[in-house]
Amino acid sequence: MKINRRDFIKTGGMVMLGSLAAPSFLGSCTGNGADQATGISFAQNHFGVSESDMKKVLTAALEKGGDYADLFFEHSYRNNIGLQDGAVNRASSNIDFGMGVRVLAGDQTGYAYV
């Protein structure tokens, strides 16, 4: 069963708004168990999600026939200051805070980010 891009993004967006994502993908990552536990603990504390929230998102991501799903948590910030003739003439800041879900089904890949 295939899911078209529009339905994937629509469903994924609604699922992600209701909850934020899962540690089972960490089990497939290379690295020792301590690294995996640290990643799970960080996601739970910093993003305010529980292990059950993350499992729900992965379950929803795979329920339409996906073969594999993983979660991506992001929190980054940038500050820029522009100078002209030695004086500040522009400044900007940007914060990215969110989470993405990637689903693989055969040779197709779907990704949604919120």
N, CA, C and O of each residue as an XYZ file, in Angstrom:
456
protein
N       0.848     -1.182      0.000
C       0.000      0.000      0.000
C       0.889      1.239      0.000
O       1.815      1.344      0.805
N       0.613      2.156     -0.885
C       1.397      3.384     -0.971
C       0.579      4.550     -0.433
O      -0.651      4.547     -0.487
N       1.281      5.535      0.081
C       0.639      6.756      0.553
C       1.233      7.910     -0.241
O       2.450      8.001     -0.404
N       0.367      8.789     -0.734
C       0.912      9.898     -1.522
C       1.502     10.955     -0.609
O       1.215     11.002      0.587
N       2.328     11.795     -1.195
C       3.085     12.800     -0.441
C       2.175     13.718      0.365
O       2.450     14.002      1.531
N       1.113     14.174     -0.241
C       0.200     15.105      0.427
C      -0.423     14.474      1.667
O      -0.483     15.107      2.721
N      -0.888     13.225      1.547
C      -1.492     12.551      2.703
C      -0.458     12.282      3.787
O      -0.758     12.385      4.976
N       0.763     11.936      3.373
C       1.826     11.695      4.352
C       2.102     12.952      5.163
O       2.153     12.904      6.392
N       2.281     14.073      4.481
C       2.596     15.319      5.171
C       1.430     15.754      6.053
O       1.629     16.203      7.181
N       0.216     15.620      5.533
C      -0.966     16.002      6.312
C      -1.089     15.152      7.582
O      -1.277     15.684      8.676
N      -0.983     13.833      7.426
C      -1.089     12.941      8.574
C       0.076     13.145      9.525
O      -0.114     13.234     10.738
N       1.292     13.221      8.975
C       2.475     13.408      9.811
C       2.428     14.698     10.589
O       2.801     14.727     11.762
N       1.976     15.768      9.962
C       1.878     17.052     10.637
C       0.893     17.016     11.787
O       1.161     17.560     12.858
N      -0.257     16.374     11.568
C      -1.255     16.292     12.633
C      -0.754     15.429     13.783
O      -0.984     15.745     14.950
N      -0.070     14.340     13.450
C       0.464     13.457     14.494
C       1.509     14.189     15.312
O       1.520     14.099     16.540
N       2.394     14.921     14.629
C       3.475     15.598     15.339
C       2.981     16.753     16.187
O       3.573     17.053     17.224
N       1.911     17.405     15.770
C       1.377     18.485     16.590
C       0.826     17.958     17.901
O       0.895     18.636     18.926
N       0.283     16.761     17.870
C      -0.292     16.177     19.068
C       0.740     15.608     20.026
O       0.513     15.569     21.236
N       1.865     15.170     19.496
C       2.909     14.596     20.335
C       4.239     14.662     19.607
O       4.278     14.851     18.392
N       5.318     14.510     20.339
C       6.657     14.566     19.746
C       7.406     13.277     20.051
O       7.379     12.882     21.216
N       7.970     12.683     19.276
C       8.661     11.461     18.871
C       9.434     10.424     19.687
O       9.311     10.508     20.909
N      10.250      9.410     19.166
C      10.520      8.077     19.740
C      11.915      7.498     19.881
O      12.773      7.699     19.021
N      12.134      6.775     20.975
C      13.466      6.241     21.240
C      13.806      4.953     20.511
O      14.976      4.576     20.455
N      12.820      4.271     19.953
C      13.146      2.991     19.334
C      14.104      3.166     18.167
O      14.844      2.237     17.842
N      14.111      4.334     17.527
C      15.097      4.549     16.459
C      16.502      4.589     17.036
O      17.461      4.232     16.352
N      16.635      5.012     18.269
C      17.966      5.049     18.894
C      18.521      3.642     19.069
O      19.738      3.453     19.067
N      17.655      2.664     19.220
C      18.114      1.296     19.351
C      18.808      0.802     18.096
O      19.633     -0.109     18.170
N      18.493      1.382     16.943
C      19.127      0.959     15.701
C      20.369      1.772     15.383
O      21.082      1.460     14.430
N      20.642      2.817     16.170
C      21.827      3.641     15.953
C      23.063      2.895     16.438
O      22.996      2.088     17.365
N      24.179      3.175     15.803
C      25.408      2.598     16.306
C      25.830      3.379     17.537
O      25.478      4.549     17.690
N      26.563      2.751     18.388
C      26.987      3.395     19.625
C      26.613      2.515     20.795
O      25.879      1.537     20.647
N      27.119      2.867     21.944
C      26.837      2.029     23.108
C      25.511      2.409     23.750
O      24.904      3.420     23.397
N      25.075      1.598     24.682
C      23.796      1.823     25.351
C      23.747      3.123     26.120
O      22.686      3.738     26.232
N      24.891      3.555     26.656
C      24.929      4.816     27.409
C      24.628      5.996     26.488
O      23.926      6.925     26.886
N      25.155      5.971     25.250
C      24.871      7.033     24.278
C      23.386      7.071     23.939
O      22.792      8.144     23.836
N      22.798      5.902     23.768
C      21.374      5.825     23.446
C      20.529      6.349     24.602
O      19.578      7.101     24.386
N      20.868      5.960     25.820
C      20.121      6.420     26.999
C      20.252      7.929     27.152
O      19.290      8.602     27.524
N      21.438      8.466     26.868
C      21.642      9.914     26.939
C      20.761     10.630     25.934
O      20.162     11.655     26.259
N      20.669     10.103     24.705
C      19.830     10.710     23.671
C      18.364     10.693     24.042
O      17.656     11.682     23.854
N      17.914      9.584     24.562
C      16.512      9.465     24.978
C      16.222     10.419     26.129
O      15.209     11.119     26.122
N      17.100     10.445     27.107
C      16.920     11.326     28.259
C      16.899     12.796     27.833
O      16.088     13.576     28.333
N      17.789     13.172     26.911
C      17.825     14.543     26.420
C      16.512     14.915     25.741
O      15.948     15.973     26.018
N      16.024     14.055     24.856
C      14.768     14.338     24.155
C      13.614     14.491     25.137
O      12.785     15.391     25.007
N      13.573     13.608     26.109
C      12.484     13.662     27.070
C      12.525     14.947     27.888
O      11.489     15.580     28.089
N      13.685     15.333     28.355
C      13.808     16.520     29.205
C      13.726     17.824     28.409
O      12.957     18.719     28.757
N      14.507     17.927     27.359
C      14.604     19.189     26.618
C      13.360     19.483     25.786
O      12.940     20.635     25.689
N      12.772     18.459     25.188
C      11.622     18.660     24.309
C      10.296     18.351     24.995
O       9.236     18.526     24.394
N      10.340     17.900     26.228
C       9.109     17.664     26.983
C       8.268     16.526     26.438
O       7.040     16.616     26.416
N       8.920     15.449     25.994
C       8.191     14.296     25.468
C       8.477     13.079     26.335
O       9.501     13.002     27.013
N       7.555     12.140     26.297
C       7.750     10.893     27.026
C       8.079      9.778     26.033
O       7.920      9.933     24.823
N       8.532      8.675     26.566
C       8.825      7.525     25.704
C       7.562      7.064     24.988
O       7.625      6.668     23.824
N       6.422      7.107     25.659
C       5.165      6.688     25.019
C       4.774      7.652     23.900
O       4.228      7.220     22.885
N       5.044      8.957     24.065
C       4.787      9.915     22.975
C       5.595      9.544     21.739
O       5.079      9.537     20.622
N       6.870      9.235     21.959
C       7.740      8.913     20.836
C       7.317      7.615     20.162
O       7.371      7.509     18.937
N       6.900      6.635     20.942
C       6.419      5.373     20.371
C       5.150      5.588     19.561
O       4.982      4.966     18.512
N       4.255      6.453     20.021
C       3.021      6.749     19.289
C       3.324      7.346     17.920
O       2.692      6.985     16.927
N       4.297      8.263     17.868
C       4.651      8.899     16.599
C       5.243      7.865     15.642
O       4.884      7.843     14.464
N       6.136      7.016     16.125
C       6.714      5.989     15.252
C       5.661      4.990     14.789
O       5.683      4.552     13.639
N       4.754      4.633     15.664
C       3.675      3.721     15.284
C       2.819      4.339     14.188
O       2.491      3.667     13.210
N       2.453      5.601     14.335
C       1.662      6.291     13.318
C       2.436      6.412     12.001
O       1.857      6.299     10.921
N       3.737      6.641     12.099
C       4.564      6.781     10.903
C       4.638      5.477     10.114
O       4.750      5.508      8.889
N       4.578      4.346     10.786
C       4.718      3.049     10.124
C       3.392      2.368      9.805
O       3.385      1.355      9.106
N       2.278      2.887     10.291
C       1.006      2.172     10.164
C       0.489      2.065      8.738
O      -0.353      1.209      8.467
N       0.954      2.890      7.824
C       0.491      2.832      6.432
C       1.428      2.012      5.544
O       1.325      2.073      4.319
N       2.340      1.246      6.149
C       3.173      0.347      5.363
C       4.630      0.736      5.258
O       5.355      0.171      4.440
N       5.081      1.679      6.057
C       6.492      2.039      6.040
C       7.351      0.893      6.552
O       6.923      0.109      7.399
N       8.568      0.807      6.028
C       9.500     -0.238      6.454
C      10.368      0.219      7.618
O      10.810     -0.602      8.421
N      10.615      1.514      7.716
C      11.530      2.060      8.717
C      11.145      3.509      8.972
O      10.731      4.220      8.056
N      11.282      3.941     10.215
C      11.022      5.345     10.551
C      12.025      5.783     11.602
O      12.419      5.001     12.467
N      12.435      7.043     11.519
C      13.282      7.584     12.565
C      12.876      9.026     12.851
O      12.142      9.652     12.086
N      13.376      9.530     13.975
C      12.993     10.851     14.464
C      14.228     11.734     14.556
O      15.329     11.263     14.840
N      14.026     13.012     14.313
C      15.111     13.977     14.328
C      14.683     15.149     15.201
O      13.701     15.824     14.891
N      15.404     15.397     16.282
C      15.122     16.518     17.163
C      16.134     17.620     16.888
O      17.325     17.347     16.739
N      15.670     18.859     16.819
C      16.576     19.973     16.534
C      16.288     21.158     17.438
O      15.135     21.539     17.640
N      17.345     21.730     17.975
C      17.269     23.002     18.684
C      18.573     23.729     18.387
O      19.623     23.397     18.938
N      18.495     24.707     17.523
C      19.694     25.466     17.159
C      19.357     26.949     17.149
O      18.196     27.336     17.015
N      20.371     27.759     17.291
C      20.171     29.202     17.247
C      21.375     29.861     16.590
O      22.504     29.378     16.679
N      21.097     30.984     15.924
C      22.131     31.746     15.240
C      21.921     33.222     15.507
O      20.790     33.708     15.534
N      23.015     33.925     15.702
C      22.999     35.385     15.844
C      23.949     35.952     14.804
O      25.071     35.469     14.657
N      23.512     36.967     14.086
C      24.333     37.614     13.069
C      24.352     39.116     13.308
O      23.329     39.730     13.610
N      25.529     39.685     13.168
C      25.671     41.139     13.280
C      26.440     41.611     12.054
O      27.505     41.079     11.741
N      25.901     42.607     11.362
C      26.560     43.165     10.191
C      27.146     44.530     10.498
O      26.503     45.380     11.113
N      28.389     44.723     10.054
C      29.067     46.000     10.259
C      29.240     46.703      8.924
O      29.457     46.071      7.890
N      29.142     47.992      8.968
C      29.454     48.812      7.803
C      30.216     50.030      8.309
O      29.712     50.776      9.149
N      31.409     50.230      7.808
C      32.289     51.315      8.256
C      32.515     51.273      9.767
O      32.565     52.313     10.423
N      32.653     50.057     10.317
C      32.955     49.906     11.729
C      31.764     50.074     12.660
O      31.927     50.018     13.879
N      30.573     50.278     12.113
C      29.381     50.453     12.953
C      28.375     49.340     12.654
O      28.258     48.890     11.514
N      27.663     48.910     13.669
C      26.630     47.892     13.480
C      25.478     48.515     12.706
O      24.891     49.510     13.133
N      25.160     47.911     11.553
C      24.033     48.439     10.788
C      22.915     47.414     10.608
O      21.859     47.739     10.066
N      23.140     46.176     11.061
C      22.070     45.181     11.009
C      22.387     44.045     11.985
O      23.549     43.720     12.231
N      21.349     43.466     12.520
C      21.487     42.328     13.424
C      20.269     41.431     13.254
O      19.160     41.903     13.007
N      20.496     40.141     13.389
C      19.377     39.208     13.289
C      19.662     37.981     14.150
O      20.812     37.658     14.448
N      18.595     37.317     14.535
C      18.681     36.079     15.306
C      17.698     35.086     14.735
O      16.662     35.474     14.194
N      18.014     33.801     14.850
C      17.120     32.758     14.368
C      17.200     31.574     15.324
O      18.286     31.166     15.736
N      16.046     31.031     15.669
C      15.985     29.841     16.512
C      15.174     28.788     15.772
O      14.064     29.062     15.315
N      15.730     27.576     15.653
C      15.018     26.428     15.100
C      14.794     25.447     16.238
O      15.743     25.001     16.883
N      13.545     25.118     16.478
C      13.184     24.200     17.554
C      12.074     23.322     17.020
O      10.976     23.809     16.747
N      12.336     22.054     16.867
C      11.296     21.189     16.344
C      11.758     19.759     16.220
O      12.747     19.338     16.821
N      11.012     19.027     15.421
C      11.235     17.610     15.300
C      10.763     17.142     13.943
O       9.767     17.635     13.412
N      11.487     16.185     13.384
C      11.125     15.637     12.079
C      10.964     14.135     12.155
O      11.527     13.473     13.027
N      10.181     13.610     11.221
C       9.976     12.172     11.104
C      10.300     11.779      9.671
O       9.774     12.365      8.725
N      11.169     10.783      9.515
C      11.493     10.247      8.190
C      10.945      8.838      8.133
O      11.129      8.056      9.066
N      10.265      8.506      7.030
C       9.712      7.171      6.829
C      10.224      6.632      5.497
O      10.175      7.320      4.478
N      10.713      5.403      5.518
C      11.161      4.729      4.309
C      10.187      3.602      3.994
O       9.825      2.812      4.866
N       9.773      3.541      2.738
C       8.898      2.450      2.268
C       9.436      2.033      0.911
O       9.264      2.736     -0.085
N      10.090      0.877      0.887
C      10.726      0.446     -0.355
C      11.804      1.419     -0.741
O      12.713      1.700      0.040
N      11.701      1.947     -1.976
C      12.689      2.945     -2.433
C      12.186      4.371     -2.277
O      12.808      5.302     -2.791
N      11.079      4.558     -1.582
C      10.514      5.897     -1.373
C      10.846      6.397      0.028
O      10.932      5.625      0.984
N      11.030      7.721      0.122
C      11.316      8.370      1.416
C      10.351      9.523      1.606
O      10.127     10.316      0.692
N       9.786      9.611      2.790
C       8.937     10.746      3.138
C       9.508     11.420      4.377
O      10.021     10.744      5.269
N       9.425     12.744      4.443
C       9.944     13.472      5.598
C       9.000     14.611      5.930
O       8.554     15.343      5.047
N       8.704     14.752      7.197
C       7.871     15.868      7.655
C       8.558     16.494      8.867
O       9.153     15.792      9.685
N       8.471     17.807      8.971
C       9.145     18.520     10.054
C       8.185     19.547     10.628
O       7.433     20.197      9.902
N       8.227     19.678     11.932
C       7.395     20.690     12.585
C       8.216     21.365     13.663
O       7.719     22.257     14.350
